[in-house]
Amino acid sequence: MNKNKIELKINLHYICYKPNIMTTQLKRFRDITKAVYGGYYTDLGNTEIMDESTLENIKLRVVSHEGVHKDIQYIITIKFQEEGNWPLVYIDSDIYDKIKTKNYLQERGKVGQHKGICIKKIGYGYQFNNNFKNLCGNKWENYIYNLICVFNNLQDFGKGNGIKSNYRTILSL
């Protein structure tokens, strides 16, 4: 997206019928946009909001300065859920494509669509309110900072999160 001209794709249903939701979505999108284009993530890498981003689904293009993705582009997709829930997080990366489970790649979950990658304490399946406050300071820009850190530096992933349990062997770690 162009820094100076950011187009918001707005669902008119929310404007007419759910103004509080719309205000929350706009504020979240604004805060994330300011962080991306204000240099908040420059110590981690180059970041850019992709054109197909909406208020509900933000796509970030990242080129890391360090870690497993050093100088390698990857894309983080953040699908926001109802307020008070962690968003679903997906990564498009040559490195992570090698270690994603078959269900993740086929977008199949136990019930319905796959929930994406679950990141310890800041992802689907973990309590939102306390963790968002304590780990992210109630700020979405801090949440994204944490996501980029996790994806730049492989962590110990648990089971049921979209990553194969033998990922260390596959990546020769």
Secondary structure as a PSIPRED ss2 file (coil, helix, strand):
# PSIPRED VFORMAT (PSIPRED V4.0)

   1 M C   1.000  0.000  0.000
   2 N C   1.000  0.000  0.000
   3 K C   1.000  0.000  0.000
   4 N C   1.000  0.000  0.000
   5 K C   1.000  0.000  0.000
   6 I C   1.000  0.000  0.000
   7 E C   1.000  0.000  0.000
   8 L C   1.000  0.000  0.000
   9 K C   1.000  0.000  0.000
  10 I C   1.000  0.000  0.000
  11 N C   1.000  0.000  0.000
  12 L H   0.000  1.000  0.000
  13 H H   0.000  1.000  0.000
  14 Y H   0.000  1.000  0.000
  15 I H   0.000  1.000  0.000
  16 C H   0.000  1.000  0.000
  17 Y H   0.000  1.000  0.000
  18 K C   1.000  0.000  0.000
  19 P H   0.000  1.000  0.000
  20 N H   0.000  1.000  0.000
  21 I H   0.000  1.000  0.000
  22 M H   0.000  1.000  0.000
  23 T H   0.000  1.000  0.000
  24 T H   0.000  1.000  0.000
  25 Q H   0.000  1.000  0.000
  26 L H   0.000  1.000  0.000
  27 K H   0.000  1.000  0.000
  28 R H   0.000  1.000  0.000
  29 F H   0.000  1.000  0.000
  30 R H   0.000  1.000  0.000
  31 D H   0.000  1.000  0.000
  32 I H   0.000  1.000  0.000
  33 T H   0.000  1.000  0.000
  34 K H   0.000  1.000  0.000
  35 A H   0.000  1.000  0.000
  36 V H   0.000  1.000  0.000
  37 Y H   0.000  1.000  0.000
  38 G C   1.000  0.000  0.000
  39 G C   1.000  0.000  0.000
  40 Y C   1.000  0.000  0.000
  41 Y C   1.000  0.000  0.000
  42 T C   1.000  0.000  0.000
  43 D C   1.000  0.000  0.000
  44 L C   1.000  0.000  0.000
  45 G E   0.000  0.000  1.000
  46 N E   0.000  0.000  1.000
  47 T E   0.000  0.000  1.000
  48 E E   0.000  0.000  1.000
  49 I E   0.000  0.000  1.000
  50 M C   1.000  0.000  0.000
  51 D C   1.000  0.000  0.000
  52 E C   1.000  0.000  0.000
  53 S C   1.000  0.000  0.000
  54 T C   1.000  0.000  0.000
  55 L C   1.000  0.000  0.000
  56 E C   1.000  0.000  0.000
  57 N E   0.000  0.000  1.000
  58 I E   0.000  0.000  1.000
  59 K E   0.000  0.000  1.000
  60 L E   0.000  0.000  1.000
  61 R E   0.000  0.000  1.000
  62 V E   0.000  0.000  1.000
  63 V E   0.000  0.000  1.000
  64 S E   0.000  0.000  1.000
  65 H C   1.000  0.000  0.000
  66 E C   1.000  0.000  0.000
  67 G C   1.000  0.000  0.000
  68 V C   1.000  0.000  0.000
  69 H C   1.000  0.000  0.000
  70 K E   0.000  0.000  1.000
  71 D C   1.000  0.000  0.000
  72 I C   1.000  0.000  0.000
  73 Q E   0.000  0.000  1.000
  74 Y E   0.000  0.000  1.000
  75 I E   0.000  0.000  1.000
  76 I E   0.000  0.000  1.000
  77 T E   0.000  0.000  1.000
  78 I E   0.000  0.000  1.000
  79 K E   0.000  0.000  1.000
  80 F C   1.000  0.000  0.000
  81 Q C   1.000  0.000  0.000
  82 E C   1.000  0.000  0.000
  83 E C   1.000  0.000  0.000
  84 G C   1.000  0.000  0.000
  85 N C   1.000  0.000  0.000
  86 W C   1.000  0.000  0.000
  87 P C   1.000  0.000  0.000
  88 L E   0.000  0.000  1.000
  89 V E   0.000  0.000  1.000
  90 Y E   0.000  0.000  1.000
  91 I E   0.000  0.000  1.000
  92 D E   0.000  0.000  1.000
  93 S C   1.000  0.000  0.000
  94 D H   0.000  1.000  0.000
  95 I H   0.000  1.000  0.000
  96 Y H   0.000  1.000  0.000
  97 D H   0.000  1.000  0.000
  98 K C   1.000  0.000  0.000
  99 I C   1.000  0.000  0.000
 100 K E   0.000  0.000  1.000
 101 T C   1.000  0.000  0.000
 102 K H   0.000  1.000  0.000
 103 N H   0.000  1.000  0.000
 104 Y H   0.000  1.000  0.000
 105 L H   0.000  1.000  0.000
 106 Q C   1.000  0.000  0.000
 107 E C   1.000  0.000  0.000
 108 R C   1.000  0.000  0.000
 109 G C   1.000  0.000  0.000
 110 K C   1.000  0.000  0.000
 111 V C   1.000  0.000  0.000
 112 G C   1.000  0.000  0.000
 113 Q C   1.000  0.000  0.000
 114 H C   1.000  0.000  0.000
 115 K C   1.000  0.000  0.000
 116 G E   0.000  0.000  1.000
 117 I C   1.000  0.000  0.000
 118 C C   1.000  0.000  0.000
 119 I C   1.000  0.000  0.000
 120 K C   1.000  0.000  0.000
 121 K C   1.000  0.000  0.000
 122 I C   1.000  0.000  0.000
 123 G C   1.000  0.000  0.000
 124 Y C   1.000  0.000  0.000
 125 G C   1.000  0.000  0.000
 126 Y C   1.000  0.000  0.000
 127 Q C   1.000  0.000  0.000
 128 F C   1.000  0.000  0.000
 129 N H   0.000  1.000  0.000
 130 N H   0.000  1.000  0.000
 131 N H   0.000  1.000  0.000
 132 F H   0.000  1.000  0.000
 133 K H   0.000  1.000  0.000
 134 N H   0.000  1.000  0.000
 135 L H   0.000  1.000  0.000
 136 C H   0.000  1.000  0.000
 137 G C   1.000  0.000  0.000
 138 N C   1.000  0.000  0.000
 139 K C   1.000  0.000  0.000
 140 W H   0.000  1.000  0.000
 141 E H   0.000  1.000  0.000
 142 N H   0.000  1.000  0.000
 143 Y H   0.000  1.000  0.000
 144 I H   0.000  1.000  0.000
 145 Y H   0.000  1.000  0.000
 146 N H   0.000  1.000  0.000
 147 L H   0.000  1.000  0.000
 148 I H   0.000  1.000  0.000
 149 C H   0.000  1.000  0.000
 150 V H   0.000  1.000  0.000
 151 F H   0.000  1.000  0.000
 152 N H   0.000  1.000  0.000
 153 N C   1.000  0.000  0.000
 154 L C   1.000  0.000  0.000
 155 Q C   1.000  0.000  0.000
 156 D C   1.000  0.000  0.000
 157 F C   1.000  0.000  0.000
 158 G C   1.000  0.000  0.000
 159 K C   1.000  0.000  0.000
 160 G C   1.000  0.000  0.000
 161 N C   1.000  0.000  0.000
 162 G C   1.000  0.000  0.000
 163 I E   0.000  0.000  1.000
 164 K C   1.000  0.000  0.000
 165 S C   1.000  0.000  0.000
 166 N C   1.000  0.000  0.000
 167 Y H   0.000  1.000  0.000
 168 R H   0.000  1.000  0.000
 169 T H   0.000  1.000  0.000
 170 I H   0.000  1.000  0.000
 171 L C   1.000  0.000  0.000
 172 S C   1.000  0.000  0.000
 173 L C   1.000  0.000  0.000
